[in-house]
Amino acid sequence: MHHLKIAVVGLGRMGKRHVHTLLYRVPKAQVVAVCSTDPHEVKWATENPEYREFGIKVYHNYDEMLEQPGLQAVWISTSTDVHSSQSLAAIGKSIHVLCEKPLSIDIAEAQSVVDAANENPHLKVMAGFSRRFDASYRNAGEKIYQKKAIGSPFMVRSNTCDLLDETGFFVRYAARNGGIFVDCAIHDIDLSLWYLNNPVPKACWAAGTLQHHPELKALSDVDNAVGIVEFWGGKIAYFYCSRTQAHGHDVCTEITGTDGKLMVNVVPQQNNVVLADKLGMRHEVQPEYWQRFQDAFALEANEFVESVLKDTPVPVKLETGITVMKIGQGLQHALLTGEVVRFNESGERLK
């Protein structure tokens, strides 16, 4: 069996989990290297017996890692502000790229990655919109497009609400993530484009509040926000983002059509266990995104590896990420200014 030799860039929580997924759940992938600029992460990886067992080389310099003989692909799991530069460097070395969403916090930078990918059609370059690989979301898509179960979809309500972070990680990361809509709502925006059949944005507006992290005010950000997007043709999307949920990772989506409605994970739950006692009946909720979407990340990795090895199109078009970014930044601007952000019928933002 031919294996794709791949490196994981960034060894935070996401990167470490991607390495584990590739090692144990993607049979056609071979992790040959990891890279981080964080000395603590480099030390951890260097001393990790599992990495030594699999012969994984540890780098602290990304450009040096790209020179490793035989390296075919990278999975970029670093902070958003370096996604574009690292993607472009890999493309420049004829290396395939799976980059976590979004491609950049800047539209022009994101577009430069799309342009570079289009100029190198022999390479597979994909943004990691992992919810498109979740079994429930895919089933909803089949019901919409193949079974016409809800008629013509015209409304999406979607939220990404994270467990309240008491460690300070979110506040530290907020300075580099492009704002709550670009970071937290990016998957919800992508789902709305998927389920509403790639509509063109017409206008968006937003409101937000600080309830637990007042220090975000200095970063022009909030910890809870609501955004509404109107699309040309009468379709609408509503998003709720939160970093302060007390009960766990609460991510759900509703799609309303002319003949019905689909609901995905409206009542999140860790498993099928229900505790009944004098307080009533209740169940646990997943503490974070990984417990909810680890299977989706594994399928995403497998389908990306297959697209490289079999030279087939990547499962999610890279250009999709540009529209998502335009909407995300439009919502962020609306949040900060209180203005309605408008787009022309080609989806270009009006000044």
Summary of the structure (lengths in Angstrom):
residues: 351
radius of gyration: 20.3
end to end distance: 53.5
largest distance: 64.2
contacts: 1169
relative contact order: 0.15
helix: 39%
strand: 26%
